[in-house]
Amino acid sequence: MQEYITEEIIKIAWESIEGEDSRITVNSGKQHIPIQKGYVMQIEDKEVKQYILSNISDYFFGLSVDKQIFIDNKFAIGIECKAYTENAMIKRILVDFSLLKTIFPNISCYLFQLESQLGGDYCDLREITFGSKSTHTLMSYFPEVKLKIFTFLKGERKVDEPIHKQEYFKPLEKIRVEKAISLLATDLQNFL
């Protein structure tokens, strides 16, 4: 559901800045992260090293995030979509974006989450979010990523109160969707 909502927000954001439909593509295709030659050169077993060097074009890691926005076929924005996020997930998200930035250094990086389990005030939905100590500490080790975290639903995620059960539903307020649209539109404006 979060991926569907995100894709619709992307379309509306692009439309709101009068972007041409033919210029934008949204997908989740795998990007090839190549093996680092420095790593190969440090392999002590000469036979293994030579084998890898002889087949180096086959050595890559296929990586994607949930929504990848391309403008004029150039990777512009990556968005990871989560029902909720906790700090173990943040570590993986940061590593994924860090790897993507080795080949797409200028992409903007987002996390769109319905609920937050990151601690701090990510779930308060205030104008200014201070975040959490542990999340900021993790992000400090990936300064190139500059992850923008956006939460849609108010209130900390409670494991024993899943929002897919009717008695624990949380309203998705129009103002949050509009804020997400505005956030993306501001970033997409750089590509007009």
Phi, psi and omega in degrees: 000317181298323178294320179296312179302315182298316180297321178294321178297319178301312181299315181294319179298316180295317178298321184295336177257013177062037174287144180283132181305325184290346184268343186249140174225137176237126178208184176225032181295152181287134173260141181272112176266110186285153175296146179274126183299326178301323177296314181298318182294340179271354179293126185284325180286111185299324181293317178296314180302313181295321179298313180296315180299324180290338183236028190302329181292343178274352184262102178204165175244125178279121186222138173213161169250170190301316179230119179246121183258123177247132174245123185052043179064015178251126181298117185250314186220136173244136180230123172267133184246129181223146171294321172204164181224139169235174192293333175297322177291322179301320179301314180294318179299316179296319178296314180301312180294324178298318177296315179300323181290347175291333178246342176231073189296342185258006181292146171272143187241127182232152165237119173254117180234140175293307180237163179240140171231032183271351187081185181064212186247023179300335184264002183276341177058040177273169180299318177246128179252125179273342178082202179231156182299314183291321180294314177298323178297314178299315182295335180294340178273356179229061187296337181288340186283316181051055184294127176260118183257125180234126180250135183267324187248138182284144175099137179301143176293134176244121184302322183273008177227067184293132186290350177280352174266133189307322183291348180243013178307146172237138181287139172266106185280142181306322183298329179289319178296316179298322179294320177296319177299313180298318179300311179292320180300321179299317178291317181293333179306330180294348184253005178279000000 
